[in-house]
Amino acid sequence: MSHIVIVGGGFAGVWGAVAAARVRGGEDGPRITLVTPDDDLVLRPRLHRLDPDAARVPLKRILAPVGAEHLRAKVTDIDTAGHRITADGREIGYDRLVLAAGSRLVLPDLPGAEHLFDVDTAEGTARLAARLRGLDEFTAVVVGAGFTGLEVATELAARGKVVLVERSDVVGPDLGPGPRPVIEAALAELGVRPLLGTTVAAVDAGGATLADGTRISADVVVWTGGVQASPLTALVPGERDGLGRLAVDRHLRVLGEASGDVFAAGDVAAALAEPGRHVLQCCQHAVPMGKVAGRNAAAGLLGLPPEDFAPDPYATCLDLGAAGAVTTMGWERTVRLTGAAAKERKELVLRMIQPPLDDAAEIFRAASRQGVGIPR
Ligand SMILES: Cc1cc2nc3c(=O)[nH]c(=O)nc-3n(C[C@H](O)[C@H](O)[C@H](O)COP(=O)(O)OP(=O)(O)OC[C@H]3O[C@@H](n4cnc5c(N)ncnc54)[C@H](O)[C@@H]3O)c2cc1C
């Protein structure tokens, strides 16, 4: 029996396993194994709400109904020439590999960096939530006013004082000028103090010191600097971009990998979303990439033609805590919804990113379309 191995149990890996199971044609088709060290799919876009349990979905409630296996292990080696991976010391052969090991926050090399908190993983969020639990009043320094930094800062502002430190001269530098006035108004409404054009030079248990020597006393310093693709990408021959992502073709096969049997999806893959635009490291791209890579991995073994990756038009939905949210459309990020209407959309997004559970027909139905199915 041929074997499809999927590395990673995030959005891309889980949807990859489901999409492969959907086309494999019953139990005589290829065996599908998803390898990841966790028992849960972690819905990272829910982590800024500081309730890590609400971000966890048991993998067995998605994989078991569709007949995919879960191996609870960490992959440490990939041998593409030998068609095998090593996971917790065990060698596992594959006919098709889907690399979907995602991304991780890059922590800075600062004095006192061990005192930093983050919301990158369920464990990081749990540690932050535990630190704040029981504090009537607190001050938080959030470092980075990008997408994640803005969502955490505005969430924390409901419960404490927040200082938002950003190296650039504007908030949301990568979000562009479109949504900026909405974001600035939300920060002002919530009393978040932006400190722009500066950065944190050192951290300790009682706060942070800025590059110009200014000291900010704080109960927590939350780091939200950028993420980098999993180091497993370095074990696959091929070109990698500045984020460590592997170049892939329109079927999500890794370019430059000699066998042609390795696919990459989600935050480890730099696919073209449309001419001239690469995907971003976000779930709205990770979900369809997982579906296409998993499907194509199985299709190749079954003699079916591959499908092109063709995601929905790019859109964003930024949570702004008690000040609502803001949604944008297109790469120029033209504002569509603000305030309560945008907040309603954010709640819908946070619900819909959870795959259906237990019911194979529902799970397969959700895998039959590339997108998440969120109205634009
Ligand atoms: C706080 C926060 C808020 C976000 N908000 C949004 C949002 O609003 N909208 C949006 O579109 N995106 C958002 N994102 C980004 C989005 O969550 C990611 O793009 C998405 O999770 C990527 O999915 P993935 O499956 O590629 O990777 P991941 O979610 O990173 O999953 C990777 C999986 O691989 C596993 N893995 C890693 N290494 C190994 C190994 N060596 N062996 C085996 N398994 C391994 C991990 O355990 C995990 O299961 C947010 C991210 C964060 C952190």
The ligand as an ORCA input file, in Angstrom:
! r2SCAN-3c Opt
* xyz 0 1
  C      -1.512     35.158     17.515
  C      -1.730     34.825     16.057
  C      -2.827     35.367     15.397
  C      -3.045     35.060     14.053
  N      -4.138     35.605     13.443
  C      -4.393     35.294     12.165
  C      -5.568     35.803     11.525
  O      -6.345     36.541     12.121
  N      -5.788     35.452     10.235
  C      -4.934     34.635      9.550
  O      -5.203     34.334      8.381
  N      -3.820     34.142     10.121
  C      -3.521     34.454     11.410
  N      -2.392     33.943     12.008
  C      -1.454     33.129     11.203
  C      -1.918     31.695     11.110
  O      -2.232     31.207     12.379
  C      -0.827     30.845     10.464
  O      -0.551     31.350      9.189
  C      -1.294     29.402     10.340
  O      -1.425     28.849     11.629
  C      -0.334     28.583      9.494
  O      -0.786     27.272      9.459
  P       0.241     26.078      9.218
  O      -0.538     24.817      9.247
  O       1.089     26.375      8.036
  O       1.255     26.138     10.456
  P       1.085     26.076     12.015
  O      -0.227     26.575     12.473
  O       2.334     26.743     12.521
  O       1.147     24.526     12.348
  C       2.365     23.812     12.195
  C       2.209     22.427     12.747
  O       3.418     21.703     12.524
  C       3.834     21.067     13.711
  N       5.291     20.906     13.681
  C       6.222     21.865     13.771
  N       7.451     21.315     13.754
  C       7.273     19.982     13.626
  C       8.151     18.872     13.580
  N       9.488     19.032     13.640
  N       7.628     17.626     13.479
  C       6.279     17.449     13.406
  N       5.405     18.465     13.464
  C       5.894     19.714     13.578
  C       3.342     22.008     14.800
  O       3.279     21.354     16.057
  C       1.971     22.366     14.248
  O       1.063     21.337     14.504
  C      -2.147     34.210     13.358
  C      -1.041     33.663     14.024
  C      -0.827     33.957     15.358
  C       0.374     33.351     16.064
*
